[in-house]
Amino acid sequence: MPIETVRWDISEHLGSEAEIAAYLDAVFEVGDPDEIRDAIGHAARARGMSDLAQSTGISRSGLYKALGEDGNPSFETVSILLKALGVRLSITPLRSA
């Protein structure tokens, strides 16, 4: 009997700003730029690319380009997207003083 699988999509589980913040925090902790870009893309899809495009002033195609596999969003774009997603970056020391 073949095993049926279902594709799992993280964006279906990012329904609140708290969930988006926790997810992005975990990905930023790892620090891989490609994973960070992908995670922001997952959060953007969870919110709806059309709505995000409207609230940021970035076209849908611009969002897909910046957050796509070959995308390299500027810090300005990342900042705008995070604000539109209802989250912000927070800086903490790696080691205690």
HELIX and SHEET records of a PDB file:
HELIX    1   1 ILE A   10  HIS A   13  5                                   4    
HELIX    2   2 GLU A   17  VAL A   30  1                                  14    
HELIX    3   3 PRO A   33  ARG A   47  1                                  15    
HELIX    4   4 MET A   49  THR A   56  1                                   8    
HELIX    5   5 ARG A   60  LEU A   67  1                                   8    
HELIX    6   6 PHE A   75  ALA A   84  1                                  10    
END                                                                             
